[in-house]
Amino acid sequence: MLERIKEIIAEELHIDAASISDDADIVDDLGADSLSVVTIVMTAEDEFGISIPDEVIADLRTPAAMAAYAESNK
């Protein structure tokens, strides 16, 4: 799941998935803007069949955090 999260992020931000560390901050380290974050979250929701409430999104700043949330809420 973590690798797929990285692929989703890489596709949205047009970067190499292999260059994304598990603990990279999606905004601060990878340069995502708010629209990119929304797109990443929506894609992850569709991909994993989960719903991520708006109030949780701010806490999911790294691929590892997103994967852990998706894993525990599927």
C-alpha positions in Angstrom: 0.0 0.0 0.0 2.8 2.4 0.8 4.4 1.9 -2.6 1.1 2.6 -4.3 0.7 5.8 -2.2 4.1 6.9 -3.4 3.1 6.2 -7.0 -0.1 8.3 -6.6 1.9 11.2 -5.2 4.6 10.8 -7.9 1.9 10.8 -10.7 0.3 14.0 -9.3 3.5 15.9 -8.7 5.3 14.6 -11.8 8.3 13.2 -9.9 10.0 9.8 -9.6 8.3 7.6 -7.0 11.6 6.0 -6.1 12.8 9.5 -4.9 10.0 9.8 -2.4 10.9 8.7 1.2 8.3 7.2 3.5 8.5 10.2 5.8 8.7 13.0 3.1 6.3 15.8 3.9 4.0 16.0 0.8 3.8 19.8 1.0 7.1 20.9 2.5 9.5 18.4 1.0 7.7 17.4 -2.2 6.1 20.8 -3.1 2.5 19.8 -3.3 0.0 22.7 -3.3 -3.5 22.4 -1.8 -5.1 21.3 -5.1 -2.5 18.5 -5.5 -3.1 17.3 -1.9 -6.9 17.1 -2.6 -6.2 15.2 -5.8 -3.8 12.8 -4.0 -6.4 12.2 -1.3 -9.2 11.7 -3.7 -7.2 9.2 -5.8 -6.2 7.3 -2.6 -9.8 7.2 -1.5 -10.8 5.7 -4.9 -7.9 3.3 -5.0 -8.4 1.9 -1.6 -12.1 2.2 -1.2 -11.9 4.5 1.9 -13.1 7.9 2.9 -10.7 10.4 4.5 -12.6 13.1 6.4 -11.4 16.7 5.8 -10.3 17.1 9.4 -7.9 14.1 9.1 -6.2 15.2 5.8 -4.0 17.8 7.6 -2.5 14.9 9.7 -1.7 12.8 6.7 1.4 14.7 5.6 3.6 11.8 4.6 3.3 8.7 2.5 3.8 6.6 5.6 1.0 8.4 7.4 -1.4 8.1 4.4 -0.6 4.3 4.1 -1.1 3.7 7.8 -4.5 5.5 7.7 -5.6 3.7 4.6 -4.6 0.3 6.1 -6.4 0.9 9.3 -9.6 2.2 7.7 -10.2 -0.2 4.8 
